[in-house]
Amino acid sequence: MASDLQALLRAHARRALQVGRLPIGGVPGHTWGGPGHGQPCALCHRAVTDTDVEFDVIESQAADDYHFHVRCFMAWDAERRDMPRNAVSSRQLRPIAGRAPLPMGAGPR
């Protein structure tokens, strides 16, 4: 079910925002979409392949580059907009390398 998947992704995004693994700050410096290039998604940690649409987000203050599946981007963006600005540090952190992907069936496809 799409709504179950989106709820799972939003919960995952909420936690990543709370611990500072994903940025919560204002509008990203640059955001664009296109075919994936095999980079791991900043939210679900699965590769964004060339058969997926990828959103690339560059956080202007820290010059960090985040790659997202479309559904993962939507979950992160919705959660960061809903989260109170003082809920986490405004400091921007890079994604944690080597994180395990979400369980099978919980990815964005």
N, CA and C of each residue as an Amber inpcrd file, in Angstrom:
protein
   327
   0.8260000  -1.1800000   0.0000000   0.0000000   0.0000000   0.0000000
   0.8810000   1.2570000   0.0000000   0.5750000   2.1570000  -0.8910000
   1.3700000   3.3780000  -1.0100000   1.3340000   4.2040000   0.2680000
   0.1840000   4.2840000   0.9180000   0.0970000   5.0980000   2.1320000
   0.9140000   4.4790000   3.2690000   0.9640000   3.1400000   3.3440000
   1.7950000   2.4830000   4.3520000   3.2750000   2.7600000   4.0940000
   3.6670000   2.6850000   2.8370000   5.0480000   2.9650000   2.4650000
   5.3900000   4.4150000   2.7900000   4.5100000   5.3410000   2.4400000
   4.7870000   6.7470000   2.7030000   4.8590000   7.0210000   4.2000000
   4.0110000   6.3650000   4.9830000   4.0640000   6.5310000   6.4430000
   5.3900000   6.0010000   6.9930000   5.8590000   4.8640000   6.4710000
   7.1400000   4.3120000   6.9010000   8.2890000   5.2480000   6.5220000
   8.2600000   5.7440000   5.2990000   9.3110000   6.6550000   4.8580000
   9.3000000   7.9530000   5.6580000   8.1140000   8.4620000   5.9770000
   8.0340000   9.6950000   6.7760000   8.5650000   9.4550000   8.1860000
   8.2660000   8.3100000   8.7700000   8.7890000   7.9970000  10.1060000
  10.3090000   7.9000000  10.0680000  10.8320000   7.2860000   9.0210000
  12.2800000   7.1640000   8.8580000  12.8990000   8.5600000   8.6750000
  12.2530000   9.4020000   7.8820000  12.7360000  10.7660000   7.6610000
  12.6980000  11.5740000   8.9580000  11.6360000  11.4170000   9.7160000
  11.5040000  12.1320000  10.9930000  12.6670000  11.7920000  11.9160000
  12.9900000  10.5090000  12.0040000  14.0870000  10.0740000  12.8620000
  15.4260000  10.6200000  12.3480000  15.6350000  10.5670000  11.0310000
  16.8800000  11.0830000  10.4580000  17.0250000  12.5810000  10.7180000
  15.9370000  13.3090000  10.6830000  15.9660000  14.7410000  10.9980000
  16.2620000  14.9680000  12.4770000  15.6490000  14.1700000  13.3260000
  15.8300000  14.3320000  14.7700000  17.2670000  14.0970000  15.2060000
  17.9360000  13.1590000  14.5660000  19.3180000  12.8500000  14.9510000
  20.3400000  13.6400000  14.1340000  19.8690000  14.4700000  13.2040000
  20.7640000  15.3160000  12.4290000  21.4210000  14.6560000  11.2410000
  20.9160000  13.4910000  10.8130000  21.4910000  12.7960000   9.6640000
  21.0600000  13.4310000   8.3430000  19.8920000  14.0880000   8.3370000
  19.4220000  14.8250000   7.1660000  19.1600000  16.2660000   7.5800000
  19.3500000  17.2100000   6.6580000  19.1710000  18.6230000   7.0100000
  17.6990000  18.9870000   7.2010000  17.4640000  19.8910000   8.1420000
  16.1120000  20.3840000   8.3820000  15.9750000  21.8270000   7.9490000
  17.0990000  22.5010000   7.7210000  17.1210000  23.9370000   7.4670000
  16.1880000  24.4010000   6.3690000  16.3340000  25.6550000   6.0270000
  15.4670000  26.2990000   5.0390000  15.5320000  25.6420000   3.6770000
  15.2100000  26.4120000   2.6720000  15.1600000  25.9050000   1.3100000
  16.5530000  25.4460000   0.8840000  16.6510000  24.2380000   0.3030000
  17.9550000  23.7700000  -0.1720000  18.5350000  24.7210000  -1.2100000
  19.8560000  24.7290000  -1.3160000  20.5180000  25.5890000  -2.2850000
  20.0990000  25.2790000  -3.7130000  20.1160000  24.0190000  -4.0840000
  19.7190000  23.5870000  -5.4230000  19.0280000  22.2330000  -5.3140000
  17.9850000  22.0610000  -6.0880000  17.2910000  20.7750000  -6.1730000
  16.9560000  20.5380000  -7.6340000  17.2810000  19.3660000  -8.1280000
  16.8960000  19.0250000  -9.4830000  16.6740000  17.5370000  -9.5750000
  16.0030000  17.1150000 -10.6470000  15.6910000  15.7090000 -10.8380000
  16.1870000  15.2050000 -12.1730000  16.3100000  13.8990000 -12.2550000
  16.7450000  13.2590000 -13.4860000  16.9470000  11.7840000 -13.2210000
  17.4890000  11.0670000 -14.1900000  17.7270000   9.6390000 -13.9790000
  18.7870000   9.4240000 -12.9100000  18.6280000   8.3580000 -12.1350000
  19.5860000   8.0390000 -11.0860000  20.9370000   7.6400000 -11.6490000
  21.9420000   7.6930000 -10.7790000  23.3100000   7.3400000 -11.1790000
  23.9120000   6.2850000 -10.2610000  23.0470000   5.5580000  -9.5240000
  23.5520000   4.4850000  -8.6750000  23.9750000   4.9170000  -7.2840000
  23.8310000   6.1960000  -6.9650000  24.1890000   6.6850000  -5.6330000
  23.1760000   6.1870000  -4.6040000  23.5800000   5.9660000  -3.3560000
  22.6120000   5.5470000  -2.3340000  21.6880000   6.6990000  -1.9640000
  20.4270000   6.3710000  -1.7850000  19.4290000   7.3530000  -1.3590000
  19.7490000   7.7900000   0.0730000  19.6780000   9.0780000   0.3230000
  19.9850000   9.6220000   1.6470000  18.9810000   9.1810000   2.7030000
  17.8060000   8.7300000   2.2860000  16.7990000   8.3010000   3.2530000
  16.7490000   6.7810000   3.4000000  16.5110000   6.0540000   2.3100000
  16.3220000   4.6020000   2.4190000  17.6150000   3.8130000   2.2150000
  18.6660000   4.4620000   1.7320000  19.9960000   3.8760000   1.5410000
  20.0770000   2.8720000   0.3980000  19.0180000   2.7200000  -0.3730000
  19.0700000   1.8660000  -1.5620000  19.5940000   2.6960000  -2.7330000
  20.2270000   2.0370000  -3.6850000  20.7530000   2.7430000  -4.8500000
  19.6100000   3.3760000  -5.6510000  19.8530000   4.5860000  -6.1250000
  18.9250000   5.2530000  -7.0380000  19.4690000   4.9480000  -8.4320000
  18.8780000   3.9600000  -9.0750000  19.4090000   3.4540000 -10.3410000
  18.9570000   4.3020000 -11.5190000  19.4900000   3.9750000 -12.6910000
  19.1340000   4.7420000 -13.8880000  17.6990000   4.5060000 -14.3380000
  17.0110000   3.5310000 -13.7450000  15.5880000   3.3320000 -14.0440000
  14.7030000   4.1030000 -13.0590000  15.3230000   4.7370000 -12.0550000
  14.6080000   5.5580000 -11.0720000  14.7910000   7.0320000 -11.4150000
  13.8320000   7.8360000 -10.9930000  14.0120000   9.2800000 -11.0310000
  14.6790000   9.6660000  -9.7190000  15.7260000  10.4500000  -9.8120000
  16.4980000  10.8690000  -8.6440000  16.3240000  12.3630000  -8.4320000
  16.1340000  12.7580000  -7.1810000  16.2090000  14.1730000  -6.8080000
  17.5520000  14.3770000  -6.1350000  18.3220000  15.3130000  -6.6490000
  19.5820000  15.7090000  -6.0350000  19.3260000  17.0130000  -5.2970000
  19.7640000  17.0540000  -4.0560000  19.6050000  18.2520000  -3.2370000
  20.9830000  18.6560000  -2.7490000  21.3550000  19.8860000  -3.0120000
  22.6000000  20.4200000  -2.4800000  22.2300000  21.4480000  -1.4330000
  22.6670000  21.1960000  -0.2180000  22.3940000  22.1000000   0.9040000
  23.4070000  23.2280000   0.7970000  22.9230000  24.4380000   0.6140000
  23.7990000  25.5620000   0.2830000  24.7820000  25.9240000   1.3830000
  24.3880000  25.8340000   2.6430000  25.2750000  26.2580000   3.7250000
  26.4370000  25.2930000   3.9120000  26.2000000  24.0010000   3.7830000
  27.2480000  23.0140000   4.0510000  27.8080000  22.3870000   2.7820000
  27.2280000  22.6990000   1.6360000  27.6340000  22.1400000   0.3450000
  27.5450000  20.6170000   0.3400000  26.6370000  20.0640000   1.1210000
  26.4090000  18.6210000   1.1130000  25.4750000  18.2660000  -0.0320000
  25.6620000  17.1000000  -0.5890000  24.8870000  16.6140000  -1.7200000
  24.0880000  15.4030000  -1.2600000  22.7740000  15.4600000  -1.3970000
  21.8860000  14.3720000  -0.9910000  21.1560000  13.8490000  -2.2140000
  21.1010000  12.5360000  -2.3590000  20.4070000  11.8850000  -3.4690000
  19.1820000  11.1920000  -2.8900000  18.0280000  11.3490000  -3.5560000
  16.7810000  10.7740000  -3.0680000  16.0040000  10.1220000  -4.2050000
  15.3010000   9.0200000  -3.9020000  14.2110000   8.5670000  -4.7560000
  13.1050000   9.6140000  -4.6120000  12.2050000   9.7020000  -5.5670000
  11.1410000  10.7060000  -5.5100000  10.3150000  10.5510000  -4.2320000
   9.8800000   9.3440000  -3.9190000   9.0660000   9.1420000  -2.7060000
   9.8390000   9.4770000  -1.4400000  11.1210000   9.1520000  -1.4260000
  11.9520000   9.4660000  -0.2610000  12.1140000  10.9730000  -0.1130000
  12.3120000  11.6670000  -1.2250000  12.3990000  13.1240000  -1.1940000
  11.1160000  13.7180000  -0.6450000   9.9780000  13.2220000  -1.1350000
   8.6830000  13.7410000  -0.6760000   8.5080000  13.5300000   0.8270000
   8.9150000  12.3800000   1.3370000   8.8070000  12.0960000   2.7720000
   9.7120000  13.0220000   3.5710000  10.9650000  13.1770000   3.1380000
  11.9040000  14.0680000   3.8310000  11.4100000  15.5080000   3.8090000
  10.9730000  15.9640000   2.6470000  10.5350000  17.3490000   2.5150000
   9.3040000  17.6210000   3.3820000   8.3530000  16.6940000   3.4010000
   7.1520000  16.8710000   4.2290000   7.5090000  16.9050000   5.7100000
   8.3860000  16.0160000   6.1250000   8.7660000  15.9730000   7.5430000
   9.5690000  17.2010000   7.9580000  10.4850000  17.6450000   7.1150000
  11.2850000  18.8180000   7.4990000  10.4240000  20.0610000   7.5730000
   9.3950000  20.1390000   6.7250000   8.4830000  21.2890000   6.7720000
   7.5840000  21.2350000   8.0000000   7.2230000  20.0220000   8.4350000
   6.3470000  19.8560000   9.5960000   7.0810000  19.9910000  10.9240000
   8.3910000  19.7760000  10.9150000   9.1540000  19.7540000  12.1570000
   9.4020000  21.1760000  12.6630000   9.2160000  21.4010000  13.9640000
   9.5350000  22.7260000  14.5100000  11.0100000  23.0430000  14.2650000
  11.2890000  24.2800000  13.9330000  12.6500000  24.6860000  13.5850000
  13.6400000  24.4900000  14.7280000  13.1810000  24.4950000  15.9630000
  14.0950000  24.3310000  17.0860000  14.1750000  22.8830000  17.5580000
  13.5990000  21.9450000  16.7930000  13.5730000  20.5440000  17.2080000
  14.9500000  19.8850000  17.1150000  15.7480000  20.3140000  16.1680000
  17.1000000  19.7780000  16.0130000  18.0450000  20.9170000  15.7120000
  19.2970000  20.6320000  15.8230000  20.3050000  21.6350000  15.5050000
  20.1960000  22.0370000  14.0410000  20.4690000  23.2820000  13.7520000
  20.4530000  23.7270000  12.3610000  21.7290000  23.3250000  11.6360000
  22.6760000  22.7420000  12.3720000  23.9240000  22.2860000  11.7720000
  23.6310000  21.1900000  10.7530000  24.2140000  21.2800000   9.6000000
  23.9820000  20.3110000   8.5340000  25.0540000  19.2320000   8.5950000
  24.6380000  17.9820000   8.5270000  25.5750000  16.8650000   8.5950000
  25.4900000  16.0280000   7.3260000  26.5860000  15.3990000   6.9700000
  26.5960000  14.4990000   5.8180000  25.8660000  13.1980000   6.1700000
  25.2890000  12.5170000   5.1610000  24.6900000  11.2180000   5.4190000
  25.7240000  10.2490000   5.9820000  25.3020000   9.3670000   6.8440000
  26.1950000   8.3950000   7.4490000  26.4910000   7.3040000   6.4240000
  27.7510000   7.0980000   6.1300000  28.1410000   6.0790000   5.1570000
  27.9280000   4.6920000   5.7490000  27.5750000   3.7530000   4.9100000
  27.4680000   2.3690000   5.3300000  26.1930000   2.0180000   6.0680000
  25.1860000   2.8760000   6.0290000  23.9230000   2.5640000   6.7010000
  23.1960000   1.4620000   5.9350000  22.5570000   0.5710000   6.6600000
  21.8140000  -0.5170000   6.0300000  20.5420000   0.0380000   5.3940000
  20.1300000  -0.5030000   4.2410000  18.8920000  -0.0420000   3.6170000
  17.6800000  -0.4480000   4.4400000  16.5620000   0.2000000   4.1700000
  15.3080000  -0.1870000   4.7930000  15.0070000  -1.6400000   4.4180000
  14.1870000  -2.3520000   5.1900000  13.8660000  -3.7430000   4.8820000
  13.2410000  -3.8920000   3.4910000  13.3860000  -5.0700000   2.9150000
  12.8100000  -5.3380000   1.5930000  11.3290000  -5.0050000   1.6010000
  10.8660000  -4.4390000   0.5170000   9.4640000  -4.0460000   0.4300000
   9.2040000  -2.6900000   1.0340000  10.1750000  -2.1180000   1.7340000
   9.9800000  -0.8180000   2.3550000  10.6330000   0.2930000   1.5420000
  11.2550000  -0.0750000   0.4370000  11.8970000   0.9270000  -0.4150000
  10.8780000   1.7220000  -1.1900000  11.3180000   2.6770000  -1.9680000
  10.4320000   3.5990000  -2.6350000   9.7200000   3.0740000  -3.8700000
  10.0680000   1.9380000  -4.3460000   9.4470000   1.4520000  -5.5880000
   8.1020000   0.9890000  -5.2820000
